[in-house]
Amino acid sequence: MRYFPAFHDLTARPSLVVGGGEAAARKLRLLMKAGARPVVVAPKAVAEIAALARRGEITWHPRAFRAGDVAGCGLVIGASGLAAVDAAVAETARSRGVPVNVVDRPDLSSFITPAIIDRDPVVIGISSGGDAPILARQIRARLETLLPANLGRLARFAGAFRGAVAAQIGDGLQRRRFWERFFSGPVADKVLAGDETGARETMLGLINGRDAQRQEAGSVAIVGAGPGDPDLMTFKALRRLQEADVVLYDKLVGPEIVDYARRDAERIYVGKAKGHHTKTQDEINTLMAEQALAGKRVVRLKGGDPFIFGRGGEEMDYLQARGIAVEVVPGVTAAAGCAAAAGIPLTLRGTALAVTFLTGHAKDGEPELDWASLASGKQTLAVYMGVSTAATLAGRLIEHGLAAATPVAVIENGTRPEQKVVTGRLDTLAERLEVEGVTGPALIVIGEVARQALEADITADLQNAAAALPQAV
Ligand code: SAH
């Protein structure tokens, strides 16, 4: 974040606007919406500003800017459009520590103004950090269509009951649940539909009823986060993240995905990485159960799909055996994500009639797999966790009859910005991985489906080699 978003209270001290043109008038309108009583300094002013001054809604000093004008102000806007005046305004405000914005001059400003959606008291500010104001405006237009016009009314309604709810429901977690139920429930709908009187009666019943004191049971959602690109998360995954009290996440889940969690959700890293204490599966299970039994909404966030090489099944069994409600939210598994991102179909009519997801992970050097059936052809093998055992894997498949020339493609960090695709033949797979220095999470695709990718690479290599040859004279 280049700029820190914050909301100013403009009622306490005067705001100064230097300039009397259209730009100044626009800023004045905004400031007055926030309850400011602005002071305008400008030798001349447009009719709108003059009229505001006549009605006493602002103070207008019809003269040039002086350094002393800044004294005692809470906020300063430079809107004269004259470089020298704007610079002087910025310099004076800065030297006195007063926040200053100069219209269209972020270099002179200590703060910038966002695109605003105003559903008072709900206010949304959208900023592109000055890089793309039009984009910010387009985002605003989209959000405007999503937000009900009566949103402000709903917020005010809730605000009026805040004290009563706090007095009645002492426990913080329970109180939050109460409000969550409220905003997605029938009372809120009534307010949004304009029936505040009806809503008020129902609300009193809600606050004083038994429901308000209900201790909601905790739960665990085992959520697949997809292969890396946050856009590949499901809507449900996003929703669960935004409801979560606690998020336990793995190494495969990047920070840009964990960031979708509710702002004040507790985030617990449970993956393996250098310098981090590694939690055992038992410790993770215990931690999830403890949190859920304490009434928390736990999200167990995993790379890809939780039920594909994700130990989601074990975790589900453990929790269910303790009477904890478990929900599983599927995700895009690495094979699907990587194949799509690399343009490699996993099945192909006539050539690849089946696809097998297998693990290359081995406790003692060699995974226990049915090599004969894997080598039987007309299928695609999608190998997870196979980089370190690639040589053994390829050797066994060839021994059991799979052609040494079978195309392979390795997708490292699939769907992420640093994605890398390495192609080759089965008999040189391990060598290629070594030469290309593949170390990150990588998916190995073995089968005819990878031929196109392989041939494209060979063609590119040949072209590069030809280009490097000395030109014939
Ligand atoms: N549950 C996960 C798999 C976890 S096992 C899923 O459904 O995708 C971890 C392995 O998944 C890694 O060793 C790698 O083989 C694969 N993997 C996960 N994310 C990947 C990515 N972005 N690119 C390539 N491979 C990935």
Residues whose N, C-alpha, C, O or C-beta is under 5 A from the ligand:
A	BS01	SAH	P227 G228 G303 G304 D305 P306 I308 F309 G310 V332 T333 A334 C338 V383 Y384 M385 G386 I411 E412 N413 G414 P441 A442 L443
